[in-house]
Amino acid sequence: MQLFNKVLTALLVIFLAVFLLLFILLPERAFSGTEKRALAGRPDLSFKKLLSGKFAAGWEGYLADQFPFREYWVKLRGGAEVLLGKKEINGVYLGREGYLLQKEDRSVEALLQANLQAVNDFAGSLAAGIYFLPAPSALHVHRDKLPSFAEPGRLTLPAAVGAKLHPDICVIDVQKVLTAHKDEYIYYRTDHHWTVAGAYYAYRETGAAMGFQPLARDDLRFKKACSDFSGTLAAKSTSPFVRPDEIFYYAPPEELQLRVEYVDAGKSADSLYEPRHLQTHDKYAFFLDGNHGLLRIYARNGSGRRLLLVKDSYANCLIPFLTHHFAEIHVVDLRFFSGKLSDYAIENGLNEILFIYNTLNFAGEPSVRKLM
């Protein structure tokens, strides 16, 4: 027994020594590709932080995030949880046919009500046509892919959003058409967004509501951007048993001349896509160069219509379709926009306003209260 204890102690000392050596020698990492998040850096030491306990907490987070070979341990843990039969990891359902489905968060109910009231108040302050497209998540469309224990009675967010908006706001219901096409590739398996195919069906319903004739799908050119997209839900679940997604996009014809002004970034482009992101962990940023507080899109289509589009990232792959019908599209993401939106709409003569939000994102997004 004594020999066993000595051997065990020696192995423990060797392990700690190797760990310490690796911790010192390996470079500090700023980002986790597996989890798609920034990693904690070495905390700064100050007397105030030491007394408050923030330094100890920061050091604990630093050690956890900079643990040697952390990516492999994270994948190993995720794989073990899957093999043990878990069907929900970190708020992500492990669904059928390889689909990862974002779970609803019931704790944001109060914030959802505040957000809906903010939209209602905003609509009441402007003499403009207001449209709201509550984009359902895969959770609300692919109910047949949910694990058996998931509670279908809770999957009501799109309907709840539409029912509680002011009657003067035109709600664009896309859940029915998406459900009718659920056997198509309309949602990514590994990410919380819809694909460009799902966005196309939403665009068709938008045309019916806003009075323009949507383009027929057979008349559109769709191209593949990449075949190795692993999205946010794969990162949250940390499961290594996921099949990468493909990203397709709509390529507008060359005769439709476009100019995109990224106002907050102080740059412009003649394309709606940024290919450099396809070589990064954030491949979805290929659409519109990711999220910006304000960008303006100018299209020579002769329509004369000018649109204010308030959105989250769900709108990014739908916007290219709209360039056929609006000469100007002013795109605002309230998370990064610092102005007063009603003043901006009036100053720029924007009398058509479209909100596009994924319902799960909208329910818990505090920036929507900037509308008030």
Number of C-alpha atoms within 10 A of each C-alpha: 6 7 8 9 10 11 12 12 12 12 12 12 12 12 12 12 12 13 14 13 12 14 16 11 10 12 10 17 13 13 15 16 14 22 20 17 14 12 17 19 17 15 16 11 13 10 8 10 15 13 10 10 10 16 19 15 13 18 17 14 17 17 14 13 21 21 18 21 12 14 16 12 12 17 19 15 14 20 17 14 17 19 12 9 9 13 20 20 18 12 14 20 22 25 22 16 10 14 24 31 31 25 20 20 13 11 10 15 12 11 17 24 16 18 24 21 19 18 21 20 15 17 21 14 10 15 11 16 15 23 21 23 26 25 29 26 25 26 23 24 20 18 18 12 18 22 15 12 8 15 9 12 6 12 18 13 21 20 14 15 20 20 11 12 20 17 10 12 19 17 21 23 20 21 20 10 15 26 17 10 15 17 10 11 15 21 26 24 27 24 24 22 26 24 22 23 22 23 24 24 19 22 23 19 16 23 16 12 14 15 9 14 12 18 16 9 12 7 7 13 11 15 11 11 15 16 12 13 23 24 24 22 27 27 21 21 29 24 23 18 13 16 15 18 19 16 19 16 20 20 16 18 10 7 8 11 14 20 16 21 17 19 13 12 11 8 10 14 14 12 17 22 21 16 16 11 16 18 10 13 19 16 22 23 20 22 22 23 18 15 18 20 19 21 21 18 25 18 20 17 17 10 13 11 14 20 23 23 23 21 24 21 20 21 25 24 26 24 21 24 20 19 22 20 23 20 19 24 24 21 25 21 19 23 16 13 15 11 13 12 18 15 11 13 18 13 9 12 13 21 16 18 21 22 21 21 21 22 25 22 19 23 25 20 18 15 14 23 16 17 18 16
